[in-house]
Amino acid sequence: MISCGEASGDLYAGALAAALRARAPDVDIVGFGGRRLEAAGASLAGEFTGLTVTGLTEAIRVLPRSYAMYRRLVAAARARRPDVFVAIDFPDFNFRLMAALRRLGVPVVYYVSPQLWAWRPGRMETMRRLVDRVLVIFPFEAPFYERAGIPVQLVGHPLVDLAQVSQARGAFLQDRGLRPDAPTVALLPGSRPNELRRLAPVMAAAVALVRTRVKEAQFVVARAPNLSDGLFAPLSGAGAVVVAGATDNVLASSDVVITASGTATVQAALHERPMVVVYRVSPLTYRLGKPFLTVDTYAMPNLVAGRRIVPELIQDDCTPERIAGEAVALLTDTDRHLRTRAALREVRERLGGPGASERAADAILEVAARAPGGAGLA
């Protein structure tokens, strides 16, 4: 059984399911996920659309649906008795689900582990009690779990394999009515509806400000799946071209990226694109959550690099004026642009080589083989 709760997790889950099937063709996968996990051959016991939010106060609104999904998945696990349960990120949901499956005697692997090193480290005891193995994707994470005495394995980042460009910059931009020789800014406003509601209007206002200083600038939005057209209306209304299902092409065709904090920052780093990282949650969520934070930087490229190499504009700093100022600086200051790209090249190297999904699949099958009746999976 595999459980993921958002677009990035579904991307990783789909790649993992394909790797599992390549190694064990008869494997039966049941999941909570999206279209990529289903396309890889899993039978979905639940789909995450409408359940994916960020923030403490935002999560309260979806609690009834989350609990109904939790009960459905526990019932599926009770009926099908999986040899292993694989949780992929999405900790607020997966922590409860893995506790229930552990009570059923199902071994647990946590892949793309929760960011306990960043906030709520008290959950480490829950991980130690419930998880058979943690599979981490960033090099700085493994020592954190090793110190806590939790079995951990660094498998590398699955996006190293999944980041693929299908069109050259010139063709991609021309096909969308844009100029290949004009300064191009990629906009990645997030993959959750509440992210778009908070970030899209701010980005749209920043677009207008950038244009006042870089006249020929053009803007392309990478649209995440399962989101309504209305969420992108502020950006399209500001003259940005919205493109679905082509995030890597959008990034590869850009000069600078304005992106929500999260997986998209790793995607931009893999393309070595200088970026401005932005994020907002509700004021109450921010006030409640800030005391639990144990890091002073949020963007994953900065965490991997061990220093601040890209600007972060979080909460009150996330204003159109600040975003536009950073974007214009990256567009017009050649030395800064090149320094940032060189630093991102180092980040890319630290994310490991190809084969993360395959390494994760091997580890999961190894854990499954230890389960009662699971020996045939190895």
HELIX and SHEET records of a PDB file:
HELIX    1   1 ALA A    7  ARG A   23  1                                  17    
HELIX    2   2 ARG A   35  ALA A   39  1                                   5    
HELIX    3   3 LEU A   56  ARG A   61  1                                   6    
HELIX    4   4 LEU A   63  ARG A   80  1                                  18    
HELIX    5   5 PRO A   91  ARG A  103  1                                  13    
HELIX    6   6 PRO A  121  ARG A  123  5                                   3    
HELIX    7   7 MET A  124  LEU A  130  1                                   7    
HELIX    8   8 ALA A  142  ARG A  147  1                                   6    
HELIX    9   9 LEU A  159  LEU A  162  1                                   4    
HELIX   10  10 ARG A  169  ASP A  175  1                                   7    
HELIX   11  11 PRO A  193  ARG A  213  1                                  21    
HELIX   12  12 ASP A  229  PHE A  232  5                                   4    
HELIX   13  13 ALA A  233  GLY A  237  1                                   5    
HELIX   14  14 THR A  247  ALA A  252  1                                   6    
HELIX   15  15 THR A  263  LEU A  270  1                                   8    
HELIX   16  16 PRO A  283  GLY A  289  1                                   7    
HELIX   17  17 LYS A  290  PHE A  292  5                                   3    
HELIX   18  18 MET A  300  ALA A  305  1                                   6    
HELIX   19  19 GLN A  315  ASP A  317  5                                   3    
HELIX   20  20 PRO A  320  THR A  332  1                                  13    
HELIX   21  21 THR A  334  ARG A  350  1                                  17    
HELIX   22  22 ALA A  356  ALA A  369  1                                  14    
HELIX   23  23 ALA A  375  LEU A  377  5                                   3    
SHEET    1   A 7 SER A  43  GLU A  47  0                                        
SHEET    2   A 7 VAL A  30  GLY A  33  1                                        
SHEET    3   A 7 ILE A   2  CYS A   4  1                                        
SHEET    4   A 7 PHE A  85  ILE A  88  1                                        
SHEET    5   A 7 VAL A 108  TYR A 111  1                                        
SHEET    6   A 7 ARG A 133  VAL A 136  1                                        
SHEET    7   A 7 VAL A 152  LEU A 154  1                                        
SHEET    1   B 6 VAL A 241  ALA A 244  0                                        
SHEET    2   B 6 GLN A 218  ARG A 223  1                                        
SHEET    3   B 6 THR A 184  LEU A 188  1                                        
SHEET    4   B 6 VAL A 256  ALA A 260  1                                        
SHEET    5   B 6 MET A 275  TYR A 279  1                                        
SHEET    6   B 6 GLU A 312  ILE A 314  1                                        
END                                                                             
